[in-house]
């Protein structure tokens, strides 16, 4: 479950006297210290969380759409995983209205993707009955209205809204059977651009997650959890920490050294292949030396990306000694190792 709030810097929320309930969650569960938004506008951040891209959006228009673009919603549907996005105060199922009461379309990213905005995108009034009747699907998105998300409301109103939702979810079979609640904000009000983000799961771990990350890492963590391919910039992201998650395990790259080429007395091109196994390769190096302890390192000319097939990589070295035997090997890492 992901709950998206509005327009707060982490230091406006963490430790704030008017948000005691949220801070109790931050103390007990996973509290990030360096999580950020990614977009120049609120809508851009919402789009990024479900599609892995801001889609080039820089403001908050309501008349645009992105047909054919995959999203977290379309991925879940294609994988046969039930999901629902609850929009507080939205007037009808799969609504495209720009505003209605305290509801605004720009806080409903699913409405911008025709392939996703369907019967799973529903008014928030259906959340409580679904929860009470044990009908929450495996993935849940919840957007509060403009007051309860803090856009037009106070910290205290955000805190009260969360306290009206989260304890009931935690008391449900959905949560007790492994449900996870991510509470995050779209963007910071001002530098430093660090947003509050807390992951509520299990009995709590009291963990401070200090890795630097952003909305793409939130998407990556959710996609990993459900065994889905990583969309867009999620493939490059540090995943959000979700303790006890039993979703898709990230596989380290598969590597193979190939024969050297363009040999001269003092230079050579060292060749290899790297299969990223679906996660962005963050380091690619060739070690070489006169023994199997190597001793010298040269970076690959190009990183092999995030695909699922072997990619040829190489580097040129020009510090070899004539008539000497050399050994070399390829080293590559992604977030799986």
N, C-alpha and C positions, 0 to 999 in steps of 0.2 A: 504494500500500500504506500502510495506517495501522496503527501499533503503539501501543496504549494502555497506559501505565504508571500507577502509583498513588501519590498522596499525597506529592508533593514540591514544595516551593517552589523556584523557579529557583536561588536562592542556596545551596540544599542540594546541587545537582547540578553546575551550571556551575562549573568550577574545583575540584571535589572530587577529592581524591587517590585516593579509592576508586572512581572512575568514569573511568579513563583512556581506555578505548575510546570511550565516549559523548562525552567531551570532544574526542577527536580528530575525531569527526564534526562537532561544533559548531564547531570551528575551521576545518574545511575546506569545510563546506557552508553552508546558511542557518541562522543562529541567531537566534531571536526574542528580544527583550529586554522586551517588554511584553504578552505573551500571557496570557490568564486563563481560568479556568473560569467557568461561568455559574450553576451550581446550588447550592442549599443542601445537597445530598447527592451522594454519588458517583453513584448511579443517575441523578439528574437530569442530571448532566453527560454521561453516556453516551447518554441519550435525546436530549439536545440535539444531539449530534454527528451523529446519523443522521436526526433528524426536524425539526430547526430549532426545537424547543420542549422545555422540561422537562416538558411535559404536566401541569404543576401538582404534580409530585412534590416532596416536601420531605424524605422519608426514604428507606429502601432496602427497600420491600416486595417480596415475590416473588409474591404472589397476584393482582396486577392485570394488566390488558392493555388495549390500545388498538386494538380492531378498526376497520378501515376507515381508519386514519390512514396517510397515505403516508410512506415513509421513503426514504432513499438506496437501500436494497436494492430496494424496489418500483419506484423510478424506473429503476434500472439494468435490472431485469427487463423492464419495459414498453418500454424502449428497445432491447431485444435485446442488451444488453451483459453478457457473462458476469461473474459475481462469486462470491466465496466468503468466508465469515467463519470463520476457524479459531479454536477455543476450546480452549486447552490444558487437558487433563485432563477435558474434557466427556465423559460416558460414551457418548453416542449422537448420531447425526444428529438435528437439530431437537429436542434435549432440552428439557424444561421443568422438570427437577429443580432444586430450590433450591440444593443443595450436593452435591458428589461429590468426595471427596479434597480437592485444592487448587483445585477449580473452584467458582465461585459464579455463580448466575444474574444477580445484580445487575451483573456485569461483562460481561454478554452482552445488549446492548440489543435485539438482533434478536428475542430470545425473548419480548419484551413486545408484539410486533406480530404478530398471527396471520397477516396477509397477507404477512409477510416471513419468519417463522420456518419455513423449509421445508428442502428438500434442499441448499440452499446454505450452511446453517449447520451446520458439521461439527466433529468433534473435531480438536484441534491435531495429533494424531498423523498426520494425513493431509497436513500441510504439507510435511514433508521429502520424502516420495515424490513429491508433485505437483511440487515444485521440481526434484528430480533428473530427473524424466521430462519436464520442459518443459511441464507442464500448468497452471501458474499462470494464472488468468484475468486480464483487464485490471484489475479492481479486487480488491484483497485487504485484508481486515481481519484483524488478529491480536491476540488477547487472551492474554497470558501467564497462567500460574496465579498464585495468591496469593503464592508465594515469588518467582517470577521477575518479577512486576510491581512488587514492592517493598511491597505492602500488608503482608505478613507477613515479607518478606525484607529484606535489607540492600542498600545501594547497590552493593556488590560483586557480589551475586547478580543484580541487575538488569543490571549491566554485562556480566557473564559471559553472561547469557541473550542480550543484544543481540549480543554478539560471536559467539554460536553461530548467529545468524540472518542478520544483515545482510551480512557478507562473502560468504556463499554466494549470497544474492540478487543482490548486485552482480556476481558472476561469471557470472550467468545471462544467457541471451538476453533474458529478460523485462526485465531492467534495461538491458542494452545497447541495446535497441530503444526506449528512452524511458521505462522504468519509474521511478517516483518513490516514495520511502519517507518518510513523515511519522512521526516519533517524538514523541509528546506524552504529557502526564500529565493525569489527570482533574481534579485540584484541588490547591491548595496546602495545606500543613499549617497555615499561620498567615499573618497579614498580614506583608508586602504580598502580596496574592493573585496573584502572578505565577508561572506554571508554565513549566517548560522545554519548548520545542518546537523541533525541528530538522527541516529539509527536506533530504533527501539526494537529489541528482539529478546526472546527468552526471559530469563530472570535478571538480565543486566550484567554488564561486565565492567562498568566504570572506566571505560577505555577512552583515552584522549588520542584521536587519530590525527597525527601531525603532518602527514604527507600532503603536499600541495596538489590540489585537484580542482575540478569544476563540474558543470552540469554533464559534460560528456562522460565523466567518470561515474556519475550517478546512473546514466543510461547504460554504460558498460556493465556495471554491477547487476542491474536488473536483467539485462540480456543474458549475462552469464548464469544468473540464478535460474532462468527458464531454458537454458540451453539454446539460445538464439544467436544467429550471426550478429556481429557488431556493425552498426550502421554508422557511416560517415566518420566523423572525428572521434567517435567512441572507440574506434580501433587504435587510436593513438593515446588514449587517456589512461590515467591511473585510476583503477576502479575504486569506488567507494567501499570502505570496509563494512562487511556484513557478517558479524560473528555467527558461526555455526551454519553458514549457508551450505547447502548441499547441491547446488546447481552445477553448471558446466565447469569442469576443471580446465584451467588454461594449460595447454601443452607447450613446453619449450620448443624452440626451433629444432628442426632436424638438419644436420649439416653433413657434408661430404667433401673431402679434399680431392681436387682434380690435378692432373699433370701440369707442371709449370710450362710456360711458353715464352717465346721471344728471348731465349737465353743468349747471353753474351758472357764474356769473361768476368764481368763485374755487375751484371744486372739481370733481372728476370721479371716476368709477370707471374704472380702467384694466383692460382685459380681455385675456385671451390663452388659449391652450390649450397643454398640455404632455403629450406622450406619454412616459412614463418608460422605455419600451422594456425592461421587465422588471427594472429595477434601481431600488432605492429612490432617489428624488430627495432629495438632501441640502441643496440650496439652490434657492430659487425667488424671484426678485426682478424687479421692473419698474423700469427706468431711465427717467427722463423729464427734459425740459429744453427750452429755447427753441431749441437747435441740435441737430444730430445727434451732438454730443459729450455730450449729456444733462447730467449733473452732479448729479442727485438720484436717490436710490434708495429704493424702498419694498418691503418684503417682501410676498410673496403672503400673503393671509389664511390659506390652508391649503396645506400641501404636497400634491402630487398623488399620492403613494404610489409603488407599484412595478408597476403594471399594464402592459398592452401596448396600451392605447387612449388617445386624447386625453382629457384631463381639463380642464375649465374652471377657470381660476384668475383672481383679480382682486385689486385693492387700491384703497383709496380715498385720494385726496390732496386736501388742502384749503389748499395754499399757492400756488395759481396766481394770476397777475396778469390782470386783466380785459383783454379785447381783444388778447390775445397768442396767437400760434400756438405750440403745444407738439408735440414729438415724443416718442414712447415706444417701448420695446422690451422683450421678455421675455428673461430669462436664467435657465437652469435647469441644474443639474449633477447627475450621479450618479457612481459610481466609474469609469465609462467616460469621463468628461469633461463 
